[in-house]
């Protein structure tokens, strides 16, 4: 699709998974931003305020790019569930569906004792139990995801998994992760239709399964399957880690960077930019009560500590970290680099509305200590902005 788009021969409507969109992996401008259209009223629904209001709130993030654009429409949601045979349950003496995991295993044992294959993941398609692993991982590793979620996309990706393996979070030495495979191992005793493949491969299929009453009473069905683990867990993780490492080495990746702003008094200036950008102060690394404790451990001299909070980060993980560095000299000339704050909503918004939004944001920042130094409003140009300086005189614009 990228080749067709660059040659001007791409179709007007294409199919795309949400992953490349939410991760920001697609080249800028490849897909059309349809958010301005979705924010308009739906003429087919009387009294509707916008097309977006008709979407489930949990769906919208999966259509949204890191820059806030919406480039795709989700056509479906993937659901995972189980079908069961009442006739088979009755034959095994089971009067109700299980409530707990222990109940579930007990009922599977009853079905097996009755001569019935208790559990099936698929009828013959190349499906596998990776959906169980996904669901269990989401629950059991929920409190640890922040420790390896380096891409901060809507869902974890290959780089996140590689970091998780490197840190030992995704590995059998982590009791929470090991519990996932312990549970799956218990389930394997009662299941049929397991599929094996290299852990590094990616199989995609939709599992269309039909219950077979009296033969396989419980069938797990889902769509959009991913990699299967058909070897020992340790071997599978080793293969996966090696494959991801090779992929990351071969893949051309943008360099991560932080923005450094020279200043005299970092904490007040950092506080201003937290409010201006919607950022937050970066917490100290794990194991340290403060940044001073961390830098003291690194070996920074004591007379360079005690300057207060000097680092801010985007809580969504999309913008760069900003470090406010103390320097002895004062600002003497205009910066060769400045920030532009987007407040207008872009050219899809009428120019008068953009002026109102930009002026309102400028007034808000003036109240926080900024200063207006000029208005960017050229007659005949469909653009409006305000040039400003932060509390220490660093230039920035609001557009």
N, C-alpha and C positions, 0 to 999 in steps of 0.2 A: 504493500500500500504506500509506503514511503517513497518508493521509486516512481510509482504511478503519479503520486501527488507532485513530486518534483518535476515531472515531465508534463504536468497539466492534463493527464489522462485518467485521473482517479474518478470513480463514480461519485455521484452526489450524496449517496447514502451508503455507509459501510457498516459492517459488524465489528465491534471491538469489545474486548473484555474490560472490566473496570480496573483491573490491576495496573496496566500501563498508564491509565489516566490518573488514578489516585496517587500513584507514586511519582508522577511527573516525568516518566521515562520517554514519553512521546515528544518529538521535536515541536517547539513552539509554532503555532499557526497551522499545524497539520490538520487539526479538526476545528470546526467552526464553534465559537462560543455561543451557545443558544440560551444562556441564562437570561439575557434581556428579553427574549421572547417568552420564556417561561414565567417571567415576573409580570407579564400582562394578563389581564382577565381571560378566562376561558369562555368564549362566546356561547359554547354549547351547554354551559351550566349556569342557570339564572342566578344572579347575585354573586357570582364567584369573583374573588379578588385577584387570583393568579392561578396559573396552571400548577405552579409549585405547591400551592396549598392543598392540592388534591393528592399529592404523593405522601406516602407514609413517612413520618419524620426520620425513621431509621434507614430509609432508602436513600435520601438525598446525599448524605456523605459519600456514598459509593458512586455517585455521579460527579463529584466535585474534585477538580484538580487542586494542587497545592496553592495555585495563585487565586483560587476562588471561582474560576470559570467553571461552567458546566458544559462539557463537550459531548456527553452521551446520555441516552435515555435507557434506563434499565428495563428490559423486556420481561424479566421474571425474577423471582427469588428462589433460591435453592432451599428446599425443605428436607429435613431428615426425620424419618419416623419408622415405625414398625407396624406391620400387619400381623394379625394372629388368627388362627383357626379355632373357632369355638368348639367345633366337633372334636378336634384333637385335644383341646383342653379338657373337654368332658371325658374323653376316653382315658386320659391320664389322671382323672379325679381332681382337676383344678377347677375351682368354682368361681374364681375372680382373678383379675389381672394383678400382677405383682406391684407392690408399692416401693419397696427398697431393693437395693442390689442383692442383699441376702435372699429376699423373697424370690427374686428373679432367678438366681442360681438354683434355689430349691425347686422351683417349677421346671427349670430345664432338666434337672435330674429326674423328676417324675416323668417327663416326656420321654427321656432316653430309656428309662426303665420299662416304659410301656411299648418299647420297640419303635419309637418315632424319632426321626432325625429332628432334634429340637430347634436348630437355628440355622438360617441360611442367609448369606450375604448376596448371592446372585444365582441366577438360573443357568448361566453359561456365558454371559458377556464378560469381558475382561474387567470385572469390577473387583474391589478389594476392601478390606475393613479400614481403610485410611480415614473414613469419615468418623469412625469411633475415636480414633487417635486425635483427630482435630477437635472434636467436641470435648474430649477429656482434657486435652492440653489447654484449651481455652479456660476451663474451669480450674484445673489444678495448678496451672502456672500463671494465673491472673495477676497475682501479687508480685511476680518476678519479671513480667514482660518488660517493664520499664528499664530493666538492667541490660537488655539486649536489643531493644527497639531503637536501632540507630537511624533508620530511614524515616521513621515517624509517618508511614503511610497508613491508610485505613486498615490494612491487614499486613501482617508480617510477611516479608519476602525473603529471598534467598540469602541476602546479605545479613539480615537480622538473624536467620537460623544459623549462619556460619559463626556470627559473633556469639550466639547462645551456646554453640558447641565449644567454641574456644574458651569461654568463661566457665564451662562445666555445668551450665544451667540445663542445657539440653543434653543429658547424658545420664547414665545409670548410677552415677555417684550422687546425683541429686535425688533425695527420697521422693520428692513430689513428682518428678518426671518418671522415676522408676515405678511408682504406683500406677501410672497409666498402663504400662506394659504388664504389670501384675494383673490388673483387672482384665486386660485384653487376653492374657494367657488363660485366665479362668474361663473366659467366654469361649476360647478356642476349643476347649474340651468338649463343648456341646454343639459346635457349628460345623457346617458343611459348605463346600463351594469356595474354599480359600484359594486365592490366586497368588502366585509368586512371581516376582520380577526383580531386576536389579533395583536397589534402593535409589540409584541415581537417575532412573528413568522417570518419565512422566506420561502416565496413561490417562487419556481423556475419553469418557464415555458416559452415557446416560443409562442408568440401570432401570430397565422396565421389567418389573417382576410381577408375577401372578402367584398368589397363595395357592398352595396345593393342599387342600383340606385332607387331614388324616395322614399326610406324608411329611410335610415341613411346616409346622404350625406357626413359626415366627420368622418373618422375613424383614430384613433391614433394607430400606430403599432410599436412595439419594441420587443426586445428579452431580456431574462435573467432578469426577474422581481425580485424585492426584497420585503421587508416587506410592507404590506398595513396598512393603518390607518383607522380602521372602527369605532372608537369611537371618542369622543370629543378630540380635539388636546391636551388639558391639561392632560386628562386622558391617552392618548396615550404616551405622553412624560414621564409621571410618570411611566408607565409600562415599557417603554423602558429603562429609567434610572435605575430602580430597577433591571431589568433583566441583563443589562450590568454590574452593580455593582456586582451582584451575580456571573456572569460568570467570571469577573476579579478576584474575591476573590478565586474562585475555580481553576482557571487556573494557572499552574506553570509558572511563568514569571522570566526571568533573571533580576538581580538587575542592575539598571542603576548606573554608577559610573563616576567620573572624575579622571583624572590623575594629580597628584600634583608633580611639579618639584621644588625643593629647588634652590634658586639662590640669587645673590647679587643685580642684577639690572634687574628687570623683563621686562621692556618695550623693550630694545634692544634684549633680548633673545626671547621674545614673537614674535618680528618682524622677527627674523631668522626662527622660526618654522612656522610662517605664510607662509613664502616663501617656506620652505622645504616641507610642507605637503599640500599646497593649502588650508589652513584654512583661517579664517578671525577673526578679533577682535570681541569679543562678545559685542553687544550693551548693554547699561544699561537697567534695567527693565523699563517697561512702567511707565510714570509719573516722571521719573528722568532724568535730563539733563546729568548726568555723574555718573560713579561708585562711585566717592567720595561723591556725593550727596546721593546716595543710602546707602552707608555704614555709612555716618553721621546720616542718619535717623534710621539705625539699632542701633546706639549707639557706633560705633567704635571711639576710642579717636582720636583727631585731629592730634596728632603727628604720627599716623600710616597711615595717608592719604597722598595723593599727590605723590604716587609712579608711576603714569602713568598707561597705559593699561597693564593688567596682566592676561587676560583671552582670550583664543582663542577657536573657535568652528569650526566644520566641516559644511560648508554652506549647504551640502546635508543632514546633520542630522544623518549620519551613524557612524562616529567616535566619541570617547569620548571628552568631554570638557577637556581642559588642563589649569590648573591654575599654574602660576609661583609665588611661595611663597617666600617672602623675609625672609632669615634667617641670623643670625649674623655670624655663623661659615662658613669657607670655605670648599670646597670639599677636602677630605683627602684620599679617597680610591676609587677603582673601584665600580661603581654602581652595585647593585644586580638586577636591573631592567633596561632594555634599550628598545629603539624602533628599529624596523626593517622597513626600507622604501623599498617597492617593486618597482623596476624600470626596471627589466629585462624582464618582461612579462611571466615568468614561464618556465617550462621545455619544453613546446610545441615550444619554440623559440630556434633556434640553439645556441649553447654555445658561438660561436664567436660574434653573435649579442647581446647576453646577456652581454658579457664583454664590448662591445662598449657602450651599454646603461648605465650600472652601472658606468663605468669610466666617461661618459659624465655627469651623475648626480652628481658624486663625485666632478668633476671639478666645476660644477655650485655652489655647496654648499661651496666649498673652497673659491670661490669668494664672498660668503656672510659672511665669517668669520669662517667656520668650518676648521678642521684639519684632515688630513689622518693619521691614526696610524698603519695601517696594511692592507694587502690584503689577503683575504680568498680564496686561490686557491690551492687545493690539487690535485696532479697528480692522475689521475684515478677516481676522484670524479666529477660527472656531476653537479658542482655547482661553482659559482663565486660570490664573494662579496667583499666589502671594509668596513673595520672598521674605524670609524671616531669619532671625538669629536666635540660637538657644541662650540660656543664661550666661554662658561663657563666651558668647560671640561667634560660635560656629554656625556657618550658613546652612540653611535648608529651605526647601520649597514645599508648598502645599498646592497640589494640582487636583 
